[in-house]
């Protein structure tokens, strides 16, 4: 088993994902929707604890061995 998404210094606990096909610019793509808990507020201030989870999304890719991957394994901005 491989990890598709993991937390980083911006987002904690990405998870509970949903994968769906979408058409963007005439091309079929797969997107992964998931939630994460931001460590910082909109002004860049570190939160004392993670706030309410946010809905996030990224494009889902597949490697030559058939394993899914997202970005570098962390949520996008």
Phi, psi and omega per residue, in radians:
X1 nan 2.494 3.107
X2 -2.109 2.606 3.076
X3 -1.422 2.249 3.106
X4 -1.555 -0.778 -3.135
X5 -2.338 2.445 3.057
X6 -2.404 2.779 3.109
X7 -1.227 2.888 3.088
X8 -2.524 -2.781 -3.100
X9 -1.363 -0.018 3.111
X10 -1.929 -0.591 -3.013
X11 -2.354 2.321 3.081
X12 -1.813 2.576 2.942
X13 0.926 0.929 3.040
X14 -1.145 2.401 -3.128
X15 3.135 -2.965 -3.090
X16 0.895 1.051 -3.007
X17 -1.471 2.784 3.038
X18 -2.387 2.251 -3.121
X19 -1.936 2.350 3.133
X20 -2.545 2.726 3.062
X21 -1.553 2.422 3.097
X22 -2.374 2.790 3.074
X23 -1.943 2.083 -3.132
X24 -2.185 2.100 3.127
X25 1.003 0.595 3.130
X26 1.430 -0.001 -3.140
X27 -1.946 2.411 3.089
X28 -1.370 2.253 3.131
X29 -2.407 2.813 3.044
X30 -1.901 2.367 3.106
X31 -2.078 2.563 3.063
X32 -1.998 2.168 3.080
X33 -1.832 2.445 -3.079
X34 -2.796 2.991 3.058
X35 -1.938 2.768 3.074
X36 -2.658 2.797 3.134
X37 -1.917 1.945 -3.140
X38 -1.171 2.492 3.068
X39 -1.527 -0.259 -3.078
X40 -2.249 2.620 3.065
X41 -1.459 -3.108 -3.071
X42 -1.087 -0.415 3.129
X43 -1.594 0.032 3.123
X44 1.534 0.135 3.124
X45 -1.430 2.333 3.123
X46 -1.162 2.241 3.137
X47 -1.355 2.510 3.133
X48 -1.119 -0.502 3.016
X49 -2.623 2.825 -3.105
X50 -1.099 2.388 -3.138
X51 -1.490 -3.063 3.135
X52 -0.901 2.429 -3.097
X53 -1.084 2.660 -3.130
X54 -2.017 2.543 3.033
X55 -1.351 2.293 -3.112
X56 -2.282 2.830 3.081
X57 -2.637 2.651 3.069
X58 -2.599 2.802 3.033
X59 -1.336 2.405 3.124
X60 -1.707 2.289 3.132
X61 -2.035 2.873 3.121
X62 -2.269 2.327 3.133
X63 -1.490 3.111 -3.059
X64 -1.140 -0.329 3.114
X65 -1.640 0.021 3.117
X66 1.550 0.219 3.109
X67 -1.617 2.381 3.107
X68 -1.334 2.641 3.042
X69 -2.600 2.704 3.119
X70 -2.310 2.157 3.095
X71 0.771 -2.238 3.086
X72 -1.765 0.322 -3.119
X73 1.701 -0.028 3.102
X74 -2.087 2.751 3.137
X75 -1.062 2.601 3.087
X76 -1.364 3.086 3.118
X77 -1.314 nan nan
